[in-house]
């Protein structure tokens, strides 16, 4: 049994923020019905390369991007631009607890699929809208994309190397505004479901990428609001903690540069680090003994530590620092990540029997529940492969009606 058994989600979202939310709900056991455009489906089905290669090594139509955001769902095709498709969605809504969409503001109202319209036929419905800027405000009509939101929301102003070292605006390597909006949307939906269980009343969850990005500024957002000082890019250093950054160490065996992360989080860890580094006097120096002073005197302390860190190899440093319980870490590429024994022990990769490839490996859900484990079903490989199953099972559609809808290219 899964945590969300009995919850049914009608998912009209595509690309990443919405699908990330519904994938999480599906992981937890919800029956997620993914509505896709006939003929083309979710945009990410074509976002490659890379595309999955079959057992014979031939490239298929399955984009890795799509496979990474749509596990545990059922795929149903429906053209919501047609009145018959809109009617079909309204029929399905009466059998669902949650509705998720990420169309531009106003699009759902044109189709008669906005919250007010669907609430009239299912008062318990939790209706989640995911947009760039939310349902109101001067930017509500704009399309919002992760890259632009990272810029507008301040993330790129604090990400990247310091300007005095040649840095400039830098986006994060994955679409974090999309991903975090999807996670916040999941939390909002679960809270709204709890309210619906207690009161019988559904509600709209209004999620905006820009709102999420502003919230994600976390300590740096608070730093600015408290101090009035605009934070600048700090490269791989921490704005509020020293030493907490990437350091170059002795060259690797092949002579190439090597690095590690040193993440000293408090004063006692700093003293331990200084002992490991054979510089105990710096642990007692009043200029550096307290984190406040280390931050204020960063410019003096860090060059000293940079020279010390280059005297030993990465393996030597990691072994000594870990033994002393000083937080540190390697900087792994993705091949090293997926070969890491801890990643393997936590079962963060799942193997599936895909119709095109017998040993498809994909990232697993990170959620670990003792009594109600997450689901591990394959992302729907075929566009619309569950259309007949869902329409027969939920709407009791006859073969004649299915044939008619297919003939009109509604499904």
RAPEQUI-V154992 format. One record per pair of residues at least 4 apart in sequence whose ideal C-beta (glycine too) atoms are under 8 Angstrom apart, sorted by sequence separation. I is the first residue (numbers start at 1). J is the second residue. If there is no record, write none. Layout:
I,J
I,J
This chain:
1,5
13,17
14,18
15,19
16,20
17,21
18,22
19,23
20,24
21,25
22,26
23,27
24,28
26,30
36,40
37,41
41,45
43,47
53,57
54,58
62,66
63,67
64,68
65,69
66,70
67,71
81,85
82,86
83,87
84,88
85,89
86,90
87,91
88,92
89,93
90,94
91,95
92,96
103,107
106,110
107,111
109,113
113,117
114,118
115,119
116,120
117,121
118,122
119,123
131,135
133,137
136,140
144,148
145,149
146,150
147,151
148,152
149,153
151,155
154,158
155,159
156,160
161,165
163,167
172,176
175,179
176,180
177,181
178,182
179,183
180,184
181,185
182,186
183,187
184,188
185,189
186,190
187,191
188,192
189,193
190,194
191,195
192,196
193,197
194,198
195,199
196,200
207,211
208,212
209,213
210,214
211,215
212,216
213,217
217,221
218,222
219,223
220,224
221,225
222,226
223,227
224,228
234,238
238,242
243,247
251,255
252,256
265,269
266,270
267,271
268,272
269,273
270,274
271,275
272,276
273,277
279,283
280,284
281,285
285,289
289,293
290,294
291,295
292,296
293,297
294,298
297,301
298,302
299,303
300,304
301,305
302,306
303,307
304,308
305,309
306,310
307,311
312,316
313,317
314,318
315,319
316,320
317,321
318,322
319,323
320,324
322,326
332,336
333,337
334,338
335,339
336,340
339,343
340,344
341,345
342,346
344,348
354,358
369,373
381,385
386,390
387,391
388,392
389,393
390,394
391,395
392,396
397,401
398,402
399,403
400,404
401,405
402,406
403,407
404,408
406,410
13,18
14,19
25,30
26,31
36,41
40,45
53,58
62,67
80,85
103,108
108,113
109,114
112,117
113,118
135,140
139,144
144,149
150,155
151,156
161,166
162,167
163,168
174,179
196,201
207,212
217,222
224,229
234,239
237,242
251,256
252,257
264,269
274,279
275,280
283,288
284,289
288,293
312,317
321,326
332,337
338,343
339,344
343,348
344,349
353,358
368,373
369,374
380,385
390,395
392,397
397,402
405,410
406,411
12,18
13,19
26,32
36,42
40,46
53,59
54,60
79,85
80,86
93,99
108,114
119,125
129,135
133,139
134,140
150,156
161,167
195,201
196,202
215,221
223,229
224,230
238,244
251,257
252,258
264,270
274,280
282,288
283,289
287,293
288,294
321,327
322,328
330,336
337,343
343,349
353,359
354,360
380,386
391,397
405,411
11,18
25,32
52,59
53,60
78,85
101,108
108,115
109,116
118,125
132,139
133,140
160,167
161,168
196,203
214,221
217,224
224,231
237,244
238,245
251,258
274,281
286,293
294,301
321,328
353,360
367,374
11,19
13,21
22,30
34,42
51,59
52,60
109,117
119,127
160,168
195,203
223,231
231,239
237,245
250,258
274,282
275,283
309,317
312,320
332,340
351,359
352,360
397,405
13,22
23,32
51,60
80,89
118,127
131,140
133,142
150,159
160,169
161,170
236,245
248,257
249,258
264,273
271,280
274,283
288,297
351,360
352,361
365,374
388,397
402,411
22,32
49,59
51,61
52,62
78,88
115,125
132,142
159,169
160,170
192,202
235,245
236,246
248,258
249,259
273,283
287,297
318,328
338,348
351,361
352,362
364,374
392,402
11,22
51,62
52,63
78,89
132,143
133,144
159,170
192,203
220,231
235,246
248,259
249,260
262,273
317,328
318,329
338,349
350,361
365,376
391,402
22,34
51,63
52,64
101,113
115,127
132,144
157,169
159,171
247,259
271,283
318,330
349,361
350,362
364,376
9,22
50,63
51,64
131,144
132,145
156,169
159,172
192,205
246,259
247,260
270,283
271,284
287,300
288,301
349,362
350,363
49,63
50,64
115,129
156,170
246,260
247,261
287,301
349,363
350,364
388,402
391,405
19,34
46,61
48,63
52,67
156,171
246,261
247,262
348,363
349,364
9,25
45,61
47,63
48,64
132,148
155,171
189,205
223,239
245,261
246,262
314,330
348,364
9,26
45,62
46,63
48,65
132,149
155,172
188,205
223,240
245,262
347,364
362,379
7,25
45,63
47,65
151,169
244,262
270,288
348,366
360,378
44,63
47,66
99,118
188,207
220,239
243,262
244,263
270,289
282,301
151,171
185,205
219,239
244,264
391,411
4,25
9,30
11,32
44,65
45,66
108,129
150,171
155,176
219,240
243,264
244,265
270,291
7,29
8,30
9,31
11,33
14,36
44,66
89,111
90,112
150,172
155,177
185,207
241,263
242,264
267,289
282,304
346,368
7,30
8,31
9,32
10,33
11,34
12,35
19,42
90,113
184,207
241,264
267,290
4,28
5,29
7,31
8,32
9,33
11,35
42,66
89,113
105,129
147,171
153,177
241,265
267,291
270,294
352,376
354,378
387,411
3,28
4,29
8,33
10,35
19,44
44,69
86,111
93,118
236,261
266,291
279,304
353,378
356,381
2,28
3,29
4,30
86,112
96,122
99,125
101,127
105,131
150,176
181,207
350,376
352,378
355,381
2,29
15,42
86,113
90,117
94,121
97,124
98,125
99,126
101,128
102,129
104,131
150,177
181,208
243,270
354,381
355,382
384,411
1,29
14,42
15,43
16,44
42,70
90,118
93,121
94,122
97,125
98,126
99,127
100,128
101,129
102,130
103,131
147,175
149,177
181,209
184,212
277,305
14,43
15,44
93,122
96,125
97,126
98,127
99,128
101,130
102,131
146,175
279,308
14,44
81,111
98,128
100,130
105,135
146,176
243,273
80,111
90,121
146,177
178,209
181,212
184,215
277,308
93,125
146,178
177,209
180,212
277,309
80,113
180,213
41,75
105,140
106,141
177,212
34,70
41,77
105,141
177,213
180,216
104,141
39,77
34,73
36,75
38,77
104,143
177,216
32,72
33,73
34,74
36,76
37,77
38,78
176,216
32,73
33,74
34,75
35,76
36,77
38,79
32,74
34,76
35,77
36,78
37,79
31,74
33,76
35,78
262,305
27,71
276,320
26,71
27,72
35,80
276,321
23,69
26,72
23,70
26,73
262,309
23,71
273,321
276,324
20,69
23,72
242,291
260,309
275,324
19,69
23,73
241,291
276,326
19,70
22,73
130,181
243,294
273,324
130,182
242,294
272,324
16,69
242,295
272,325
273,326
35,89
241,295
260,314
272,326
130,185
240,295
258,313
259,314
153,209
242,298
258,314
269,325
128,185
153,210
245,302
260,317
269,326
152,210
155,213
243,301
247,305
248,306
260,318
269,327
33,92
154,213
158,217
242,301
243,302
247,306
262,321
128,188
149,209
153,213
154,214
242,302
249,309
250,310
128,189
149,210
152,213
153,214
155,216
237,298
248,309
249,310
250,311
252,313
11,73
155,217
158,220
243,305
247,309
248,310
250,312
252,314
264,326
265,327
33,96
126,189
146,209
150,213
153,216
154,217
170,233
249,312
250,313
264,327
128,192
144,208
149,213
153,217
249,313
250,314
262,326
263,327
144,209
237,302
249,314
262,327
263,328
126,192
144,210
154,220
167,233
250,316
262,328
263,329
126,193
154,221
261,328
12,80
30,98
167,235
249,317
260,328
261,329
135,204
163,232
260,329
261,330
126,196
162,232
163,233
165,235
260,330
261,331
135,206
139,210
162,233
260,331
124,196
134,206
161,233
162,234
259,331
25,98
134,207
157,230
158,231
160,233
162,235
134,208
157,231
158,232
159,233
161,235
127,202
129,204
133,208
157,232
158,233
160,235
124,200
126,202
127,203
128,204
129,205
131,207
132,208
133,209
134,210
157,233
158,234
12,89
123,200
124,201
125,202
126,203
127,204
128,205
129,206
130,207
131,208
132,209
133,210
134,211
22,100
123,201
124,202
127,205
129,207
130,208
131,209
132,210
10,89
21,100
123,202
126,205
128,207
130,209
122,202
158,239
10,92
18,100
10,93
18,101
119,202
18,102
17,102
100,185
246,331
10,96
8,95
9,96
12,99
13,100
15,102
8,96
9,97
10,98
12,100
13,101
14,102
8,97
9,98
10,99
11,100
12,101
13,102
100,189
115,204
7,97
8,98
9,99
10,100
12,102
7,98
9,100
12,103
98,189
98,193
97,193
97,196
12,113
21,128
21,130
18,128
18,130
17,130
13,130
17,146
16,146
20,178
24,182
16,175
20,179
23,182
24,183
17,177
21,181
17,178
21,182
25,186
16,178
17,179
20,182
21,183
24,186
15,178
16,179
19,182
20,183
17,181
18,182
21,185
25,189
17,182
21,186
16,182
18,185
17,185
21,189
7,193
17,207
17,209
71,362
62,354
67,360
62,356
68,362
71,365
67,362
68,363
60,356
60,357
92,390
95,394
95,395
55,356
52,354
54,356
55,357
92,394
54,357
55,358
72,375
88,391
92,395
52,356
53,357
71,375
72,376
91,395
52,357
71,376
72,377
75,380
71,377
73,379
74,380
77,383
71,378
72,379
73,380
75,382
77,384
88,395
52,360
71,379
75,383
76,384
70,379
75,384
78,387
69,379
70,380
75,385
76,386
77,387
74,385
75,386
76,387
67,379
74,386
75,387
66,379
76,390
74,389
76,391
74,390
88,405
62,381
84,405
88,410
88,411
84,408
85,410
82,408
84,410
85,411
82,409
82,410
79,409
79,410
78,410
79,411
78,411
77,411
76,411
27,365
45,383
28,367
27,367
24,365
41,383
24,367
29,372
40,383
41,384
28,372
39,383
29,374
28,374
29,375
34,380
38,384
27,374
28,375
36,383
27,375
36,384
26,375
26,377
33,386
33,390
3,369
3,372
2,372
39,409
1,372
2,373
38,409
2,374
38,410
2,375
38,411
